[in-house]
Amino acid sequence: MKRIRLLIPLFILAAVGSSVYAYIQNQRVAGPLTGLSVSRDVAGRRPIAVILDNFSPDARPQAGLAQASMVYETLAEGGITRFLAVYLEQDAPMIGPVRSTRLYFNSWAAGLGVIFGHDGGNVDALQQLPSLGTIYNIDSGRLAGPFYRITTRAAPHNEYTDTTALRSYAGAHGGATTGAPPSLPHKGDAPSGQRPSHFSLHIDFSYGDYNVEWRYDPAANDYRRFMGGAPHLDAASGKQLTAKNVIVMTTPETPASDPFTPGSIHLQTEGSGPATVYEDGQAIKGTWSKPTVESPLQWLDSSGAPIKLNRGNTWVEVVPAGNQISTS
């Protein structure tokens, strides 16, 4: 009888303890990358980053860009742009087409401490990845892993993955699946009376198919994305992609040598340079700062303080210095 009396309190304590733990994990907190309300469990997981293809027209429309917390867009080679999509607050059931990485994509991924999905890369980028301790690398060019190909598109523009498969693969092979990135600072939207009725941003990456326009919607207080003169659509929903914040940062472009990729380029990712944050239909001029390859990228105002972003997703447009950027 004494043993039974002792077991009852322990059983109750265990039940209460598990309930308290579940309550804490399900509490709502601000997501590190979007500032939107998520469970503590989601906020504490490790972000996932995937390289996406943008070859026109074979790779379009892409799947998974609508669910990304952040998207980095810049040139690869030959005037073709490519995306680094980062997932934390939302999962994406289909991401792709998946393509190869470059040194500069490695650097932005390393600053966020991600599980990194891609299909190969330039020689220097692949040689660098094992030295980046903040990245868990999943390269479909070296392992089967959580990637697959669809039959409705031609290779190499037909490779896909998803956040659940990437996270599960990392967890099953010794990779950490928790550990949120450094939090971005956020704020509330500007009141409707302080928003302009019209604003648009134009970025000339190279030629027509790859040039970008963002048109401001004051009612939603976000930006509608156009590419090659047409709305940029999500493959799953068919809806136009939007962003709450658009950041344009310029950086020097130099030629790079790769035996398998003619016309390779390199973009400076460490150091600092000009940046403009577009939010609430307004432009905030500042600088980007990234001291080392594994440090997080920041956007700072004229006083050196981090610029607060509106809560929601952010697109980062990395434009070679000298390319045309205009507003209207």
C-alpha positions as CSV (number, residue, x, y, z in Angstrom):
1,M,0.0,0.0,0.0
2,K,2.8,2.4,0.8
3,R,4.3,1.8,-2.7
4,I,0.9,2.5,-4.3
5,R,0.5,5.8,-2.4
6,L,3.9,6.9,-3.6
7,L,3.2,6.1,-7.2
8,I,0.0,8.1,-7.4
9,P,1.7,11.5,-6.7
10,L,4.5,10.6,-9.2
11,F,1.9,9.8,-11.9
12,I,0.0,13.0,-11.2
13,L,3.3,15.0,-11.2
14,A,4.3,13.5,-14.6
15,A,0.9,14.3,-16.1
16,V,1.0,17.8,-14.8
17,G,4.6,18.3,-16.0
18,S,3.8,17.1,-19.5
19,S,0.8,19.4,-19.7
20,V,2.8,22.4,-18.5
21,Y,5.5,21.6,-21.1
22,A,2.9,21.3,-23.9
23,Y,1.4,24.6,-22.7
24,I,4.7,26.4,-22.9
25,Q,5.6,25.0,-26.3
26,N,2.2,26.0,-27.7
27,Q,2.4,29.6,-26.4
28,R,2.4,32.2,-29.1
29,V,5.6,34.2,-29.7
30,A,7.0,36.4,-32.5
31,G,8.7,34.4,-35.2
32,P,12.4,35.3,-35.5
33,L,12.3,36.1,-39.3
34,T,8.8,37.4,-39.9
35,G,7.7,38.7,-36.5
36,L,4.4,37.0,-37.0
37,S,2.8,35.0,-34.2
38,V,3.8,31.3,-34.1
39,S,4.1,28.6,-31.4
40,R,7.2,28.6,-29.3
41,D,8.0,25.2,-30.8
42,V,8.0,26.6,-34.4
43,A,9.9,29.7,-33.4
44,G,12.7,27.6,-31.9
45,R,13.3,25.3,-34.9
46,R,16.2,25.6,-37.2
47,P,15.5,27.4,-40.5
48,I,15.7,25.7,-43.9
49,A,17.2,27.3,-47.0
50,V,16.9,26.0,-50.6
51,I,18.3,27.3,-53.8
52,L,15.6,27.7,-56.5
53,D,15.9,27.9,-60.3
54,N,14.6,30.9,-62.2
55,F,15.5,30.0,-65.8
56,S,12.9,31.4,-68.2
57,P,10.6,29.9,-69.1
58,D,11.4,26.3,-68.1
59,A,11.7,26.9,-64.3
60,R,8.6,29.0,-64.0
61,P,6.4,29.3,-62.0
62,Q,8.3,28.1,-58.9
63,A,6.8,26.2,-56.0
64,G,7.4,27.3,-52.4
65,L,8.3,30.9,-52.7
66,A,5.0,32.0,-51.2
67,Q,5.7,30.1,-48.0
68,A,9.3,31.5,-47.5
69,S,10.0,33.8,-44.6
70,M,12.7,35.4,-46.6
71,V,13.9,35.2,-50.3
72,Y,17.2,36.4,-51.5
73,E,17.3,37.1,-55.3
74,T,20.4,37.8,-57.3
75,L,22.3,36.9,-60.5
76,A,23.9,33.5,-61.1
77,E,25.5,33.8,-64.6
78,G,24.5,34.7,-68.1
79,G,22.1,37.3,-66.7
80,I,19.9,34.6,-65.2
81,T,18.7,35.2,-61.6
82,R,18.3,32.6,-58.9
83,F,16.7,32.5,-55.4
84,L,17.7,31.5,-51.9
85,A,14.4,30.8,-50.1
86,V,14.5,30.6,-46.3
87,Y,11.7,28.8,-44.4
88,L,11.0,29.0,-40.6
89,E,7.5,30.3,-39.7
90,Q,5.8,28.3,-42.5
91,D,6.4,24.9,-44.0
92,A,6.3,24.3,-47.8
93,P,5.0,21.0,-49.1
94,M,6.8,21.5,-52.5
95,I,9.9,23.6,-53.2
96,G,11.6,23.9,-56.6
97,P,13.0,23.6,-59.1
98,V,16.1,23.1,-56.9
99,R,19.4,24.3,-58.4
100,S,23.1,24.7,-57.5
101,T,24.7,27.1,-55.0
102,R,27.4,29.8,-55.2
103,L,29.8,31.3,-52.7
104,Y,27.5,34.2,-52.0
105,F,24.5,32.0,-51.4
106,N,26.6,30.0,-49.0
107,S,27.4,33.2,-47.1
108,W,23.8,34.3,-46.6
109,A,22.8,30.8,-45.6
110,A,25.7,30.5,-43.1
111,G,24.6,33.8,-41.4
112,L,21.2,32.2,-40.7
113,G,22.5,28.8,-39.5
114,V,20.3,26.8,-41.8
115,I,19.7,23.3,-43.0
116,F,20.8,23.9,-46.6
117,G,19.2,22.1,-49.6
118,H,20.7,22.5,-53.1
119,D,21.9,20.5,-56.1
120,G,25.6,20.8,-56.4
121,G,27.3,24.1,-57.0
122,N,30.4,25.8,-58.4
123,V,33.6,24.2,-57.4
124,D,34.7,26.9,-54.9
125,A,31.2,26.9,-53.3
126,L,31.3,23.1,-52.8
127,Q,34.8,23.2,-51.4
128,Q,33.8,25.9,-48.9
129,L,30.6,24.2,-47.5
130,P,32.4,21.7,-45.2
131,S,34.2,24.5,-43.4
132,L,30.9,26.4,-42.6
133,G,30.0,25.1,-39.1
134,T,26.7,27.0,-39.1
135,I,25.3,25.0,-42.0
136,Y,23.9,21.5,-42.2
137,N,24.5,20.6,-45.8
138,I,22.1,18.5,-47.9
139,D,23.4,18.3,-51.5
140,S,21.3,16.3,-53.9
141,G,24.4,16.0,-56.2
142,R,26.1,13.8,-53.5
143,L,23.1,11.9,-52.0
144,A,19.6,10.8,-52.9
145,G,18.1,12.2,-49.7
146,P,14.9,14.2,-49.7
147,F,14.8,15.2,-53.3
148,Y,12.7,13.9,-56.3
149,R,12.1,14.8,-59.9
150,I,8.8,15.4,-61.6
151,T,7.9,14.2,-65.1
152,T,6.0,17.3,-66.3
153,R,9.2,19.4,-66.7
154,A,12.4,18.7,-68.5
155,A,15.7,18.2,-66.5
156,P,17.5,20.0,-64.9
157,H,14.4,22.2,-64.1
158,N,12.4,19.4,-62.5
159,E,13.9,18.7,-59.1
160,Y,11.9,19.3,-56.0
161,T,12.0,18.9,-52.2
162,D,10.0,20.1,-49.2
163,T,10.6,21.4,-45.7
164,T,9.4,18.3,-43.8
165,A,11.6,16.0,-45.8
166,L,14.7,18.2,-45.4
167,R,14.2,18.6,-41.6
168,S,13.5,14.9,-41.2
169,Y,16.6,14.0,-43.2
170,A,18.8,16.3,-41.1
171,G,17.4,14.9,-37.8
172,A,18.0,11.3,-38.9
173,H,21.6,12.0,-39.9
174,G,23.0,13.9,-36.9
175,G,21.9,17.4,-37.9
176,A,20.3,19.8,-35.3
177,T,16.7,20.7,-36.2
178,T,16.3,23.3,-33.5
179,G,18.1,26.6,-33.0
180,A,16.5,29.7,-34.4
181,P,18.5,32.3,-36.3
182,P,19.2,35.8,-34.9
183,S,15.9,37.6,-34.8
184,L,15.1,40.4,-37.2
185,P,13.6,43.6,-35.5
186,H,10.0,44.2,-36.4
187,K,7.3,46.8,-36.0
188,G,3.6,47.4,-36.8
189,D,2.4,48.6,-40.2
190,A,2.1,52.4,-40.7
191,P,-1.4,53.7,-40.3
192,S,-3.4,53.8,-43.6
193,G,-3.4,57.6,-43.6
194,Q,0.4,57.7,-43.7
195,R,0.7,55.3,-46.8
196,P,1.2,56.7,-50.3
197,S,-1.5,55.9,-52.9
198,H,1.1,54.7,-55.4
199,F,4.7,53.5,-55.4
200,S,6.7,51.1,-57.6
201,L,10.3,49.8,-57.6
202,H,12.1,48.7,-60.8
203,I,15.3,46.6,-60.8
204,D,17.2,45.8,-63.9
205,F,19.1,42.6,-63.2
206,S,20.0,41.9,-66.8
207,Y,17.5,41.8,-69.6
208,G,13.7,41.6,-70.0
209,D,12.9,38.2,-68.6
210,Y,14.8,38.7,-65.4
211,N,14.0,42.4,-64.6
212,V,11.8,42.9,-61.6
213,E,9.1,45.3,-60.5
214,W,7.4,45.7,-57.1
215,R,4.1,47.6,-57.1
216,Y,2.9,48.9,-53.7
217,D,-0.7,48.1,-52.6
218,P,-1.6,50.6,-49.9
219,A,-4.7,48.7,-48.7
220,A,-2.8,45.5,-48.0
221,N,0.4,47.5,-47.2
222,D,2.5,45.1,-49.2
223,Y,4.3,44.9,-52.6
224,R,3.1,42.9,-55.6
225,R,5.8,41.2,-57.6
226,F,6.3,41.3,-61.4
227,M,9.0,39.6,-63.3
228,G,9.7,40.0,-67.0
229,G,6.8,42.4,-67.2
230,A,4.2,39.9,-65.9
231,P,2.8,39.0,-62.5
232,H,5.1,36.5,-60.8
233,L,2.8,33.6,-59.8
234,D,3.0,30.8,-57.2
235,A,2.8,27.4,-58.9
236,A,0.5,25.9,-56.3
237,S,-2.0,28.6,-55.8
238,G,-1.7,30.5,-59.0
239,K,-1.7,33.7,-57.0
240,Q,0.7,36.6,-57.4
241,L,3.7,36.7,-55.0
242,T,3.8,39.5,-52.5
243,A,6.2,40.9,-49.9
244,K,5.7,43.0,-46.8
245,N,9.3,44.3,-47.1
246,V,11.6,44.6,-50.0
247,I,15.3,45.3,-49.3
248,V,17.6,46.4,-52.1
249,M,21.3,46.1,-51.4
250,T,24.1,46.7,-53.9
251,T,27.5,45.0,-53.9
252,P,30.4,44.7,-56.3
253,E,30.3,42.0,-59.0
254,T,33.6,40.4,-60.2
255,P,34.3,37.6,-62.7
256,A,34.8,34.2,-61.1
257,S,36.6,31.1,-62.6
258,D,34.8,27.8,-62.6
259,P,35.8,24.9,-64.9
260,F,32.2,23.8,-65.4
261,T,30.3,27.1,-65.4
262,P,31.2,29.6,-68.0
263,G,30.5,33.2,-67.1
264,S,30.6,32.6,-63.4
265,I,30.5,35.7,-61.2
266,H,31.3,36.5,-57.6
267,L,29.4,39.0,-55.4
268,Q,30.8,40.6,-52.3
269,T,29.0,39.4,-49.2
270,E,31.3,40.3,-46.4
271,G,31.8,43.9,-45.3
272,S,29.2,46.6,-45.9
273,G,27.6,48.6,-48.7
274,P,24.5,50.6,-49.6
275,A,21.0,49.3,-48.9
276,T,17.4,50.6,-49.0
277,V,14.5,49.1,-47.1
278,Y,11.1,49.6,-48.8
279,E,8.2,49.3,-46.4
280,D,4.9,51.1,-45.9
281,G,5.4,52.5,-49.4
282,Q,8.4,54.4,-48.2
283,A,12.2,54.1,-48.7
284,I,14.6,54.0,-45.8
285,K,18.2,54.5,-46.9
286,G,20.9,52.7,-45.0
287,T,23.7,50.1,-45.3
288,W,24.0,46.4,-45.2
289,S,26.6,44.9,-42.9
290,K,28.1,41.4,-42.6
291,P,31.5,41.2,-40.9
292,T,32.3,37.5,-41.6
293,V,30.9,34.7,-43.7
294,E,29.1,33.1,-40.7
295,S,27.8,36.3,-39.2
296,P,24.2,37.4,-39.9
297,L,23.4,40.0,-42.5
298,Q,22.0,43.2,-41.1
299,W,20.4,46.3,-42.5
300,L,21.3,49.5,-40.6
301,D,19.9,53.0,-40.7
302,S,22.0,56.2,-40.8
303,S,22.7,56.1,-37.1
304,G,23.9,52.4,-37.3
305,A,20.8,50.9,-35.7
306,P,19.0,47.9,-37.2
307,I,16.1,49.0,-39.4
308,K,12.8,47.6,-38.1
309,L,10.8,45.6,-40.7
310,N,7.1,45.2,-41.0
311,R,5.8,41.9,-39.7
312,G,5.6,39.5,-42.6
313,N,7.8,38.1,-45.4
314,T,10.9,39.9,-46.8
315,W,12.5,39.8,-50.2
316,V,16.2,40.8,-50.4
317,E,17.2,42.0,-53.8
318,V,21.0,41.8,-54.2
319,V,21.9,44.0,-57.2
320,P,25.4,44.3,-58.7
321,A,26.7,47.9,-58.3
322,G,26.0,49.9,-61.4
323,N,22.8,48.1,-62.4
324,Q,19.8,50.4,-62.8
325,I,17.3,50.7,-59.9
326,S,14.5,53.2,-60.2
327,T,11.3,54.2,-58.4
328,S,8.1,55.9,-59.5
